[in-house]
Structures are given as C-alpha cells and as structure tokens.
C-alpha cells in the first residue's frame, strides 16, 4: 500500500472439506469459481477409485491448475499419455483416466468452474497431442 501501512490479506472464507473415492479435497469458493487443493494418495487411479462413484467410463471433468507435489499420468482413450511431474502447470481435458505414479502423494491446486471450466477458461476442444 502506498500509505506505508500493512494490511493483512483477507481470508477467502472457510473451505469445504470432502473425501470422495480416496481423494481429499479442500474447496474455497471465490465468486463463480472454486480453488481446490486436491490430494491424491499413492496408488490412486481414477478408473479404480472414482469410476464406481461417478458412474462414467472416464473422468469427464476438465482440470486446470498447478501440480504442487507428485507425479500424475493422464491417459486418453486414443492412446495419448501425458506424464506430469511437480512442480508443473496442468491442463487436463475431459475424457481421461489418471493415476498417481510412484510412492508419493500428488497434490493439485485446481481452478474450477464446475461443468463450465473449459469454456470459462477458454480451453481448446480435446486434448491434442503434445
């Protein structure tokens, strides 16, 4: 601040905590968005742990964020595999399976607009091959 006074940064509010399919989430709501801290345990695989809960063949959610810790492998049905090791920004398109690789927990900080994430952030259609 230009007046030289220190002003504390206000908290965003009390997060919601939930655990689904072995994944722990801390969710902060900011306007229309959610900032999520998602903790994936070693051995986690979406198709094993969340598919029975969600009921779809693949994860149909877009993910945009920052992998803070760990190693994730993203697999698409066309055979495209993307390995992401922390620290690294991520863009994961709907229609994927995902797994934690190795013995370490993976921690993702995700920016989320529920079912509108791709449109609101301006993601391209489909994952493409990088």
N, C-alpha and C positions, 0 to 999 in steps of 0.2 A: 504494500500500500504506500502511496506517496506521502502520507502523513507521518510515516515512521512508526505508527502503532502496529503491534502484532495482533492479528485477528485469527482466531482458530478457524480451521476449515470445518464447516458444519457436517455432521454425520448425515448419511443418506437415509437413516432410519433403521429400524430393527429388521434384520434379514429373516427370511423364512428358511427353515432347515427341513430338508426331506431326504429320505433314503429310498431309492427305487432300484430293484434288481441288483443290489450290492453297490450302487453308485451313490455317493453322498453329495448333496448339493446345498449350497448357501446362496440364496437368491435375494438380491436387492432390486427393488423397483424404482426406476428413475423415469418419470414421465411415462411414455408409452413403451419403454424398453426395460429389459431386465439385465442386470450384470450378475453373472453366475460364477461361482467358484465350484467347479465340478471335480471331485476326487474319484478316480478310477483305480481300484485295487489291482495289485499284480494278479495275473491270471484272468482278468476280465476280458470277455468277448461279448459284443452286442448280441450276436445271434444265439449265444448260450444263455446270457443273463437277462436281457431285456426283451428279446423277441417274444418269449412266453407272456410277458406282462403287456406289451404293446399290441401284439397280435398281427404285425405286418412282417413280411419276409425280410425286409431290410429297414434300416433306420431311414425314415422319410423326413427327417428334420435337417435343415441347413445349420451349420455351425460356423461361426466366425469368432475368432478370439486369439488368445496367446497361450501356447503350451508352456507353462511355467516350470514344470518338472516332468521327467519321464520320457517315454518313447511310445508313440501310438502308430499303429499300422492301419491304414484305411484301405479297404478293398471294395472295388466296384464290380458288378456282375460281368462287365466286358473284359475283365482280366487286369485292368489297371490297378496297380498297387502303389500307394504313396506312404512312405515312411517319414514320420516327423519326430525329430528328437529335440527336446528342450535345450535351450530356450529358442522358441520359434513361433512366429505368427502362423495361424492356420485358417484355411478356407476349405470347408468340407461340405460338399453338395449332398442333397438328399439322394437316397437310393444307395446306401453304402452299408457295409459291415465294418466294424472297428475292433481292434484288440490292443491290449497293453502288452508290450514286448519287454521281456526281462523281468527282473525281480523287484523293480522299483515301482512305486505308486506313480501314476500320471495325474497331474493337476492342470486343468484347463480353466483359464479365465475367459468366459464367453459373453459376447454381446448379443442379445437375443430379442427379437420382436415376435416371439411365438411363431405362428404359421406364416408370418409376413417378413421374416428375416431377409430372404433373398431379394425380394422386391424393395424393401426399405433401405437396404444397404447398397443395392444395385449390383448384385452378383449376376454373372452371366448364367445362361441356362446350361446345365450339365457341367460335369467336372473337367472335361477336356483331358488331354494328356500332356503332362509337363515333363 
